[in-house]
Amino acid sequence: YARCNDDPADRPFLQGDTVEALITQVRAAGYATRSNTGPPIPGTSAGKTFSIGVPILSGAMLHGCLAVIWLAEAVGFPEAHERFLAPMQQAAALIGERLGSD
């Protein structure tokens, strides 16, 4: 999607081995974030929003993700990370458990 969309905010992440490095980093952390602090880019959400995404898993099966996106001006990234990450991981684990029991 990002390659086809050609969003200027995504271009730096699509260069060389950046995508593979980002995937490795996200897998190691167990969650993904978007906390860019660059200037807003007209027509995009770059610099205006932050987000956290956690996977919904049952065993090795990936069902999807649980994501929270918020306005950067409403809550700073460190505060939101501290407040939201653990509850999101708990909710995603519960959803994964229920999906895995079907």
N, C-alpha and C positions, 0 to 999 in steps of 0.2 A: 504494500500500500504506500509506504513512505517514498519508495522510488518512483512510483507512478504519479503520486500527488505533487511531487516537486515543490514541497513547502521549503522556502528558504531557511527556515529554522532547523530543518532536518538535514540539510546538505552536509554539514560538517560530520555528522554521524554516519554518513553513507560512503565516506572516503576510505579506500584501502582496506585494512584489516579492522577498522573501527567497529563494524557491526559484530564481528566475531569476538572481539575483545569485550564489547558491551554484553553480549550474551554470556560469556564466561563469568564476568563480574556479577551479573544478575543471578546466575545459577549458584555462585558461591555465597552470595548474600541471602538468597532465598526470597528476594522481593526486588521490585524495580521502583525507581523514583525518577521524577523529572523535577529538578529544582534549579533550572538555569537562572542565572542572575544577570544575563545580558539585557541590553535595552529592548524594549518592545519593538516588534517588527510589524508594521502596518499590515492588517489583513490576516494576522496569525495570533495565536495565543502565547507565543514566545515572550517570556518575561512578564506575563500577566497571570499565569496560573502555575500551580505546583501540583504534583500528583504522586501517589503511592499505589502500587499494584502488587497483590499477592496471589500466588497460584492456588487454584482449587484442585487438589489431588486426592485420588484414592489409590493407594499403592503407587505404582508407576504411571497410572493413567491421569493425564491432564485433562480436566473437564472445562477449564476456563480460568478466569481470574476475577478477583474482587478488587475494584479500584475506587479510590476517592480522589476527586479533582476539586481544588478550591482556588479561589482568587488569592493571589499572592498578597494583595493589600489587606485581606481580611485576617489571615493568620500566617505568621512566619513559618518557614519550613522546619526549623529545629523544634518549635513547639508542637506543630502538627505531627511530625515524625514521632515525637515522644508520646503524644496523646493517642494517635490512631493506629500505629503499626501493630502493637500487641493485640488489641481487640480485633483488628482486621485478620490477623493470622489465626486467632482463635475461631472467628466466624468461618473463615475459609476451611479450616480443619474440620469443623463440625459439618459443614456442607459436604465436604469430601467424604466424610464417614457415612453420611446418609446416602450419598450417591453410590458409594461402594457397597452398601448393604442391599441394594435392589436386586 
